[in-house]
Amino acid sequence: MNSPTPINVRTLQGMKKRGEKITMLTAYDHPTAMMLDQAGVHCLLVGDSLGMVVQGHATTIPVTLEQMIYHGSMVVRGARHAMVVVDLPFPVGQISVTHTVESAARIMKETQCQAVKMEGGHQQADSIAALVDAGIPTIAHIGLRPQSVHALGGYRVQKDSERLMKDATAAEQAGAFCVLMECVPAELAKEVTSKLLVPTIGIGAGPHCDGQVLVTHDMLGWNTGHVPKFVRPFRDLRTQALDAVREYCNEVQAGSFPGPAESF
């Protein structure tokens, strides 16, 4: 059997034209990337959400460029079919256009990923254009931007239709091949999606986007604490894992593991 053709920018653009939905999930390590790739996920996002999901921080802000490269490299090695996209961490996109391009080039070169994602729209249009001119495929992240959580006053639904449309069109005109919208009313996301030629990926942006993304740990029920409204836990793996670990501890303490089958 032939291996499926790797996903690329043109693949996603073609999917939008044909009305085929795009799937994206986060990945931060090699085994997770292999599993998602085998399942047929189109895009693997190495998000700076790893700061909260993996590192235990309250926000994404502490994540460094070196950490993104470290995790991105692991994910790329696990992907054979899916397109791998790596986030530009704070404050890469806020310092200067030159710094943004240099940092993104490091990510592309050292991870071998196929694209980067940066938060921002019209205010970052010059940086997006410079990235594209440098041959770096770029996804723009608009709506709720976690790196700007303090300026936005928390994780809140973004209802400014004029700002959202301005950000989306500016990103597309600058050359972004895709626009990710986070925490946006469904009808507003629908309007943006209908006006853009490039695909839109939603997270908390309703069903009308060209694709969807979730944090894999949330989708699998692996995390504890608050679960955002836009998450549907498709499994409860944390409970299953807890049961397995408790069973292991009980059997070790009872002397039933290891048994003859596990012994040399």
Buried (B, 14 or more C-beta within 10 A) or exposed (E): EEEEEBBBBEBBBEBBEEEBEBBBBBBBBBEBBBBBBEEEBBBBBBBBBBBBBBEEEEBBBBBEBEBBBBBBBBBBBBBEBBBBBBBBBBEBBBEEBEBBBBBBBBBBEBBEBBBBBBBBBBEBBBBBBBBBEBEBBBBBBBBBBBBBBEEBEEBEBBEEBEBBBBBBBBBBEBBBBBBBBBBBBBEBBBBBBEEBEBBBBBBBBBEBBBBBBBBBBBBBBBBEEEEEEBBEBEEEBBEEEEEEEEEEEEEEEEEEBEEEEEEE
